[in-house]
């Protein structure tokens, strides 16, 4: 099965966000349970990303930018700026708190933002692991050059390369630039996969796919993938880790774990971020 899905677009505080996963037709791709495309947007001075401290459990957040910069702070003491091409991997484990803002220099200027945030569900045995944070600069990520391709391996394993951040399950995540006419095979035999078109036009089994197209590829499929024009695509996939529940910023293998996380955040039991004195409140809605 090869299935096309589109994200649901919404405005979150002045920025357009397309949420692709979870989708009613495709809940996840391998261990990837969440896929947001933020932007592209141009902010005027005084505007920008300003997300107060909020919690996560039993997942890893994976932030990757095409344009702009985000200032990441978390309850482990991490405090750094994410810039285009860098990997920001935060494993929440049993619980972590982080904020996403901008430096004063960025916020006080005209600036752009365009990027992706994905969530990777941790396997059962790692859900309650200790939180961890990894940042890998663009030039330290493995590069794969092939006929008509330039690939950067963001996470996992693909095409004989392994990305530097330790992951808890079988997965791959790549940024791929393709010349017109270049052909592509998905990595990961017998793994679920997906292709997200960032720019240009891609042909899959003779069908044209333009930017913002997200194409799910079932494990048994070997589609014919060709760049109709020069294009940029993201590849992601891996082995599923089992059913996962998602509620707000929490992911877990059981509803009971979600309820416990809700109670802990409401009661102020999550770790705090040094220098941050505000926080997002728990939403008033039932577990989904």
C-alpha positions in Angstrom: 0.0 0.0 0.0 1.2 3.5 -0.9 -1.1 6.2 0.6 -1.1 10.0 0.2 -2.1 12.0 3.3 -2.1 15.8 3.9 -1.6 17.6 7.2 -4.3 19.5 9.0 -3.3 23.2 9.0 -3.8 25.4 12.0 -2.6 28.7 13.4 -0.6 28.4 16.7 0.2 31.8 17.9 0.9 33.4 14.6 2.6 30.5 13.0 1.0 28.1 10.5 1.5 24.4 11.5 0.6 21.4 9.4 0.0 18.3 11.6 0.5 15.2 9.4 0.7 12.5 12.1 -1.3 11.2 13.8 -3.8 11.0 10.9 -7.1 9.1 10.7 -5.7 6.9 7.9 -2.1 6.6 9.1 -1.6 6.8 12.9 2.1 6.3 12.8 5.1 5.3 10.7 7.3 2.8 12.4 8.0 4.4 15.8 7.2 8.0 14.5 3.8 8.9 16.1 3.8 12.7 15.4 4.8 14.9 12.5 4.5 18.7 12.5 5.7 21.1 9.8 6.1 24.6 11.3 6.0 27.4 8.8 7.3 28.7 6.6 6.6 32.1 8.2 8.3 35.5 8.4 8.1 37.2 11.8 8.4 40.9 12.4 10.5 42.3 15.2 8.9 41.5 18.6 7.1 38.4 17.2 8.2 34.8 17.1 8.2 31.4 18.8 7.5 31.6 22.5 6.4 28.3 24.0 6.6 28.3 27.8 7.7 25.2 29.8 5.6 22.1 29.1 6.1 18.4 29.8 6.7 15.2 27.8 6.7 11.5 28.7 7.7 8.2 27.0 8.9 9.8 23.7 11.7 11.5 22.0 11.2 14.9 20.3 13.2 15.4 17.1 13.5 19.0 15.9 15.1 19.9 12.6 15.0 23.3 10.9 15.2 24.5 7.3 15.2 28.2 8.2 15.4 30.2 11.4 16.5 29.3 15.0 14.8 28.1 18.2 16.2 28.4 21.7 15.8 25.1 23.5 15.9 24.9 27.3 15.0 21.9 29.5 14.9 20.6 33.0 18.3 18.8 32.5 20.0 22.2 32.2 20.3 22.2 28.4 20.3 25.8 27.0 21.2 26.2 23.3 20.0 27.4 20.0 18.9 25.1 17.2 19.9 26.3 13.7 19.2 24.8 10.2 20.5 21.3 9.7 21.2 20.6 13.3 19.6 17.7 15.1 17.9 18.4 18.4 16.9 15.0 20.1 15.3 15.1 23.5 14.4 11.8 25.1 11.7 12.4 27.7 11.7 9.0 29.3 9.8 9.1 32.6 9.4 12.8 32.3 11.0 16.1 31.2 10.1 19.7 30.9 11.3 22.1 28.1 10.6 25.4 26.5 10.9 26.6 22.9 11.6 30.3 22.5 14.1 32.6 20.6 17.1 34.6 21.6 16.7 38.4 22.0 18.8 39.0 18.9 16.5 36.8 16.7 13.3 38.1 18.2 14.2 41.8 17.8 14.8 41.3 14.0 12.8 40.3 11.0 13.3 36.5 10.9 12.0 33.4 9.3 11.1 30.0 10.7 10.6 26.7 8.7 11.1 23.3 10.1 9.8 20.0 11.4 9.2 18.5 14.8 8.6 14.7 15.0 8.0 12.5 18.0 9.4 9.0 18.3 7.6 6.7 20.7 9.9 4.9 23.1 9.6 1.1 23.2 8.0 -0.4 26.3 11.3 -1.2 28.0 12.6 2.4 27.6 9.4 4.4 28.4 10.5 4.9 32.0 14.2 5.5 31.2 16.1 8.6 32.5 15.6 11.7 30.4 18.4 12.6 28.0 19.3 15.4 25.6 21.5 15.3 22.5 22.4 18.1 20.0 24.3 17.3 16.9 25.5 20.1 14.6 24.8 19.9 10.9 28.3 19.2 9.9 28.6 16.3 12.4 25.7 14.3 10.8 26.7 11.6 8.4 26.4 12.5 4.7 25.6 10.0 1.9 26.5 10.9 -1.7 25.1 8.9 -4.5 24.2 9.4 -8.2 21.9 12.4 -8.2 21.6 12.5 -4.4 22.9 14.3 -1.4 21.6 12.9 1.9 22.1 13.8 5.5 21.3 11.1 8.0 19.5 12.7 10.9 18.8 9.7 13.1 19.0 5.9 13.0 20.6 3.8 10.4 20.4 3.9 6.6 22.5 3.1 3.5 25.3 1.7 5.6 25.6 4.7 7.9 24.6 5.3 11.5 23.7 8.7 13.0 25.5 9.7 16.2 22.5 10.0 18.6 21.7 6.6 20.3 18.1 5.5 19.5 16.0 3.0 21.3 14.4 1.3 18.3 14.9 0.5 14.7 14.4 3.7 12.6 15.7 6.0 10.0 15.3 9.7 9.3 17.0 11.5 6.4 17.1 14.9 4.6 17.5 14.1 0.9 18.2 16.5 -2.0 17.6 14.9 -5.4 18.7 16.0 -8.9 16.1 15.9 -11.7 15.8 12.3 -12.9 17.4 10.8 -9.8 15.9 7.5 -8.6 15.6 6.5 -4.9 15.1 3.4 -2.9 13.8 3.6 0.7 16.1 2.2 3.3 14.9 -0.3 5.9 13.9 -3.6 4.5 10.5 -4.8 5.8 10.0 -1.5 7.7 7.2 1.0 7.4 8.3 4.2 5.6 7.2 7.6 4.5 8.3 10.4 2.2 7.5 14.0 2.8 8.1 16.4 -0.1 9.6 19.7 1.0 10.2 21.2 -2.4 10.1 20.2 -6.1 8.0 17.4 -7.6 8.5 13.7 -7.0 7.1 10.8 -9.0 6.1 7.7 -7.2 4.9 4.9 -9.4 4.2 7.5 -12.1 2.1 9.8 -9.9 3.2 13.3 -9.2 3.6 14.6 -5.6 4.2 18.3 -4.8 5.4 20.0 -1.6 3.5 19.1 1.6 2.6 15.7 0.3 3.2 12.9 2.8 3.3 9.5 1.3 3.1 6.4 3.5 4.7 3.2 2.1 3.8 -0.2 3.6 6.7 -2.6 4.5 6.0 -4.9 1.6 6.0 -2.2 -1.1 9.0 -1.2 -3.2 7.8 1.9 -5.1 9.4 3.4 -8.1 10.6 6.8 -6.9 12.0 9.4 -9.3 12.6 13.2 -9.0 10.5 14.9 -11.7 12.4 18.1 -10.9 15.2 18.9 -8.5 13.6 18.3 -5.1 14.1 18.0 -1.4 12.4 15.2 0.5 12.4 13.8 4.1 12.5 10.1 4.5 11.4 8.4 7.8 10.5 5.0 8.9 11.3 2.0 11.0 9.7 -0.8 13.0 6.5 -0.1 15.0 6.8 -0.2 18.8 3.2 -1.2 19.5 0.0 0.8 20.1 0.6 4.3 21.7 -1.9 6.7 23.3 -1.3 10.4 22.7 -2.8 13.1 24.9 -1.5 16.7 24.7 2.3 16.4 25.1 2.2 12.9 26.6 2.7 9.6 24.8 2.4 6.2 26.5 1.6 2.5 25.9 -1.2 2.6 28.4 -4.0 5.0 29.3 -3.1 4.7 33.0 0.4 6.2 32.3 -1.2 9.1 30.5 -3.5 9.7 33.5 -0.5 9.6 35.8 1.4 12.1 33.7 -1.6 14.5 33.7 -1.9 14.3 37.5 1.8 14.9 38.0 1.9 18.0 35.7 -1.2 19.4 37.4 0.4 18.8 40.8 3.7 20.4 39.9 5.7 17.2 40.2 7.6 17.5 36.9 11.1 18.8 37.1 11.5 22.6 36.6 13.7 24.6 34.2 16.2 27.0 35.9 15.3 30.6 35.1 11.8 29.8 33.8 8.9 30.8 36.0 5.8 30.3 33.8 4.3 27.1 32.3 1.6 25.8 30.0 -1.5 24.7 32.0 -2.9 21.2 31.6 -5.6 21.4 28.9 -9.2 20.7 30.0 -10.1 17.7 27.9 -10.5 14.0 28.4 -8.0 11.3 27.3 -8.1 10.5 23.6 
